[in-house]
Amino acid sequence: MEVKMQVPPEFEERIKREMLDSAVEAYKVAGKREQLPEWLNMKQAGQYAGVSFNTLKKWIAMGLRVSTIAGMQRISKTAINDFYLEHEI
């Protein structure tokens, strides 16, 4: 099904600008995520997962895997990705 709409040129330009701005922002976020190391500290893990520190703590209580070595905690990107997949419905 095809829907055709006519909008004023300035409105069309505004839509294009908004779409481009959204795409650029998404690209920046994705780039920052990829720059992070495989093993993340808690702040980086929250950033990678796109959640707050408090949410990350809740996820750990729900089973998000954490490696603790000599009192230092790290979460792998793989563990976060797996956690998301495990909770898909």
Secondary structure, 3 states (H helix, E strand, C coil): CCCCCCCCHHHHHHHHHHHHHHHHHHHHHHHHHHHCCCEECHHHHHHHHCCCHHHHHHHHHCCCCCEEECCEEEEEHHHHHHHHHHCCC
